[in-house]
Amino acid sequence: MALMTVEEATALITQGVVALGVEEVPVQAAAGRVLARDLVARRTQPPADMSAMDGYAVRGADIVETPAHLTVIGESAAGRPFAGTVSTGQAVRIFTGAVVPEGADTVVIQENVTREGDTITTTAPTAALRNVRKRGCDFSESTPGLFAGRRLTGRDIMLAAAMDHATLPVARRPRVALLQTGDELVLPGQGTGKDSEIVVSNAFGLAELARRAGAEVTDLGLFKDDLAAIRAVVARALSGEFDLVVSSGGASVGDHDLMAPALKAEGVDLSVHKIALRPGKPLMFGHRGDVRVLGLPGNPVSSHVCGMIYLVPLVRALQGDSRPGPETVPARLAANLPANDVRRDFMRATLERRPDGTIHATPSPSQDSAMLSILAAADCLLVRPPFAPEGRVGDACEIILLDD
């Protein structure tokens, strides 16, 4: 079987994917969700010319010369604007965030005046129009401020609230089912101490990746290599309760790899491929109706890396995320590397930030796909393209940060 490139596999997995639907959520609960529609401002901000400083609102034409002597006729505070008009030779005491009164166009900061009774004298020059935030300088009513496909940050939530939105239209979270198979696997704390046992770990990492990508995750459990048992849980997973079914283990084509036969027996239009990727060559994907299926390798590191490369972008695409990833950032090699072969390599590596601000990546000496201690200690995946030439210390490289 010819190897499929990572890009080809990603394109097939995400082919035809659209956002699952739209729901309204309170603005305070929308962080991390994907905006489903463009969001326009419901008001202008600021709604009037506002003072940026504590001082005195004046006419710029009145303070061309220093000193200038002006008569204070009132006060404007945040939420309590001055109702009159500033005329020639007049000033209004004003505070930060207060509306600049009609007739005034400049604020002289209080440090640059002296005051005796109702008379102020400027002690330093102030340019006309200074210290005033003009109406609409932040945003204007009916103009878009946030766009569909954006995963909302805390800063975005602040903007949405300031634009007067109490609720936001966001993409529905994908419902993801996880299941894991293998006669050798036992749950944490439930082993009998046999050398043939391996404590299951893959599902915990995959669940966290999916949740951080925005999914609602249900772990359907751990199943022995029994076709009838696997078919039963697959049938439940495909019943319509979930949008995406993710399996770990059984993605190869050995005598005990029963996930593919179980999926096909339950009507899944399934493809099994070998991907030019390291770690994690075997991969399954398909669908039955609207339910998508992704089968990942059983080796723990392979499972997690493939989760980053395939699962996370798919979950994000199901929410209409405009940046499904995975995204790379530039770095430099901190060790020499041999030329690469046909497979795209995702090497576990640690990072060091040098005094000049550059980031340097050091690959782990071992890249064994079963060694979780190395994955846990890593800061990033160092991406090596197929047939990459020999790499030398200081050469440019690309990394994917491990931020989970």
N, C-alpha and C positions, 0 to 999 in steps of 0.2 A: 504494500500500500504506500503510495507516494505521500510524502509529508506535506501537510498544508501549512502555509505561513500563519503567523499569529494574526496578521492583518486580515487575511482571508477568513479565518475562523471568527474573528470579532465581527466582521461584516455579516457573516451568515447568522450568527447568534442574535444580532440586533436588527436583522432585516425585517422591515415591516412593523417595528415596534413603535407604538404611539402611547401617549399618556393615557392612563386607565380611566380617568374621570376627574371631576372637579368637586371640591367641597369647600364650604366657608368655615373658617376657624377664627376664633378671637385673635386679635393682633398679638396679644401677649403669649399666645400658644403657637405662633407661626414660625419661630426661629427654627432653621434646619429644614423647613418645608420648601417645595419648589413652587414658585408663583405660576399660576395657570393662565393668567391674563395680564396684559399691561395694566399698570395701576396709574391713574391720573390723579392729580392733586384736586381736592375739593375746596381748596382755599388758596389764597396767595400768602406767601411767607417772605418777609414780614408783611402784615396786612396794611401797614402804613410806614412812613419814614420813622425810624426808631433811633434813639440815642445809643451809641456804642460805649459811652463813658458817662461818669458823673461829672456834671459841670453846669454850663449855662448855654441855653439855646439862643442864638443871635442871628442877625442878618450878616452874611459875610461882608457885605459892602460897608458895614459899620465898623469893622475892625481891621481895615486896611492898614491903618497907622497904629503904632504902639507907643504910648498907652492910649487906649480908648476908654471913654467913660460912658456907662450905660445904666439905665434905671431898671431894676428888677420889678416886674409887674405880676408875678405869680409863680406857680410851681407845677411841674409835670412829673408824676411818678408812674411806675409800671402799674397798669390797671386803673390809674386815675389821671387821665390826660387834662391838660390845661384847655379851657374852653374858648379862650379869646384868641386874638391875633397879635403877633409881634410886629410892631411898627418901628420906624426909624428911631434909633437911640434907645431901644428897649431890649430887655433880656428876660428869659424865664429860667428859673432854677430847674434843672432837669437831672434825672437819674437814669442809670443804665436800664435799657429795656422800655423806657417811656416813649410815648408818641411825641415826635417833634412838632411843636405847635405851628399853626398856619402862620406864614410870614417868615419864619426862621428857616435857615438852610445849613447852619453850621453849629457845632457844639464846641465851645471852648472848655477844656478840662479845668476842673476846679483848682488844680495846682498852678494854673497860669493866670489866676486873678487874685485880687484882694477885694474885700467887701467891707463897706462901712454903711450900716443901715440898709437902705434899698439901692445903694449905688455900688457897682463893681467897676474895677479898673483892671484892664488887661496888662499883664506884666511880661508877656512873651508873644511873639506873632503866632497866629493860627491861620492856616490857609483856608480859603472858602471851601465849604462842603465837607470839611474834615469831621470825623467822628460821628458820621450819620450812616446808618444802614438804610439804604433806599428800599422803598416798597418793592417787593417781588425779587429782591436780589438773590434770594435762595431758590424759590420756585414760584410759579404763577398758576393760578386756578386753570384747570382743564388741560394742563400740559402733563405728559407722562413723566413719571419719576423713577419707576421701576418697571422692568420688562419681563414678559413671560419667559419661563425657562431658567430664571435665576433662583439659585438656592439661597434662601434668605438668611442673612447674618443678623446679629444684634443691631448693627448699624442700620441695616435695611429696615428693621422693625421700628427703630426710632424715626426714620424718614417716613414710613407708612403712617405711623401714628400722627406725626406732625402734619401730614397731608390730610388728616381728619378721617382716617379709616379705622373703624372699630373692629371690623372683620376683614379677612383677606381671602381671595379665591386661590386655593392651592390644589395641587395634584393629589389625588388619593394615594395613600401609601400602598405599595404592592404587598400582597399577602404571600409570604414565602414559607414553604414547608421544607424542612430538612429531614433527611433520613440517612442512616449509615448502616452498612452491612459488613459482616466478616465474622467467621467462626472464632477467630483469635481475639476478638475484642470484648472487653468488659468495661462496665461503667466505673468511674472513680469510686474507690472505697468498697467495691463489690467483688474484687478478684479473690482467687483462692490461693495465689502464690505460685501457680504453675509457671514454668519457664516459657510455655507456649502462649501465655496470655499477654495481650497488649492492652493497656488502659486507653480507652477511646479519648481522643482530644479534638479531632478535626471539626466536629459539629460546633464546638464552643467558639472556635476562631471564626468559622464561616458565619455563625449567627451574629457575632459582633460586627463583622464586615458588613453584613446585610443591614443590620440595624443602623449603623452609622451612615449607610447610604440612603436610609429613609424607609426601610421596609418594616413591616410587622412580621415577626418570625415565630413560627411554631415548630418545635422539635418533635417530630413524630416518633423518635426513638431509635434504638439500636436493634438490628435484626440479624439473625444467623443466616448462613448461606443456604436457605431453603426456599425454593422457587415459589411454593404455595404461600408461605408467609410474606415473602416480598411482594407477590402479586396482590395480596390482600391490602397491604399498606399503600401500595401504588394506586389501587382502585380508590381508596379513600382520598388520597392526595389529589386525584384527578376528578373528584366528584363535583367540583365547582367552588369549593370553599377557598381555594388558593389560586393565585395567578401564576406562580412559579414554583416548581418542584425541583429541589436541589438534592442530589445524592452524592455521597462520598464513598468511594470504593466500588468495585465491580465495573469500572469503566473500561477495563481491558477486555481481552477476548480469551482468557483462560477457561479451563473446565469449571472453575468455581466462581467465575465472574457472571453472576446471575441477574444483575440489574438490567442489562440490555434485553435479555429474553423476557423478563417480567414486564418491562415497559412495552415491548412490542406486542406481547400477549394481551395487554390492556388497551391496545389500539393507538399507541403513540407512533406518530410518523417520525422515526428516529434515525439519526445519522451517527455513525461511530467513526472517529477520525484519529489519526496520529498527527500531532501538531509539531512543527519545527520549533520547539520550545524546551527549555531546560530551566528548572525542573517541571515535569508534568506533561509528558507527551500524549497519553491517552485522554480523549475527551469525547463526551456524548452530548448531543443536543437535539431537540425536536419539539413537537407539540401535539396535543390532542385538543382540537377546537381552539379555544382561547387560552388554554393552559400551556405554558411553556415548561420545558424540562431541560435541566442542565446537569450532566453527570461528570463529576470531577474525580481525579485520581484518589487513591486511598492513602498513599504516602503522605504523612502530615504536612511536611513543608510544600510538597507539590500541590496538595489540596489548597493550602492557604495562598500560595502564589497564584494559582489559577483562579482562586476566588477574587484576588485583587485585579487580575487581568480581565476576567470574563464576568464574574458574578456582579461585582460592584458597578461596572458600566451598564450592565443589563438592568439592574435595579434602578439606577439613575435614569436610564432611557425610558423605563416604564412610568416615570414621573415627568417626562418631558424636559429633563435637565439639559440645558444647552451646553454643558461641559461635563459629559459623562466620564471622561478620563479613560485610563489612568494618565495623569499628567506627569511629565518629567521636568526636572530642573537641572541646570548645568552644574558640573563639579569638575574636579581634576583627580586624576589617578594618584594615589599615594604608594602604589606598588606596580611593578612590571607585570604584564599579563601576556600569555602566549596568544597567537592568532586563534581566532574562533573558527568553529566548523559551521555546518549548515543550520544549526539551531540557534534561535535567539536566546541568549543567556540572561537570566535574572539572578545575579549573584548576591548573596547576603553579604553586606558590608557595613563597616562602622564609619563614622564621619568625624572629621576634625576641622574646626574653623580656625584658620591661620590669622595672625595679626593683620595681614593685608586684606582680610575679609573674604578670601577665597575658601571654598569648601573642598576638602580632600577626602576621597573615599578609599578605604582599605578593605579589600575583599577578605573574607574569612579563609584561612588555609584549607578548610574542609567545606565542601559544598554538597555534602550528603543530604539527599532529600528526605531522610528520616530523622535528622538531628534537629530537634526542636530547640535545644539549648542555644544553638547558633542563630536560629531565627529570632529567638527572644532577645538575644544580645545585639542584634543588628539594628542599625538606624535607617537603613535604606536597602533597596534593591538596585544594584549596579547593572545597567542594561548594556549588554554587548550584542550588537547587530550580527546577523549571520555573516560569516566570512570576514569579520572585523580583523584588521591586521594586528600585528603585535602592538601592545600598548606599553608605553614607557612612562615612568614617573613624571608627573606634571602635564601629561596629555589631557586634553579635554574629554569629558565623558558625560553621560546622562544618567540620572538616578531617579528613582521613585521613592519618595519619603515614606517610611513606615510610621504613620501618625496614629495608629490605633492602639 
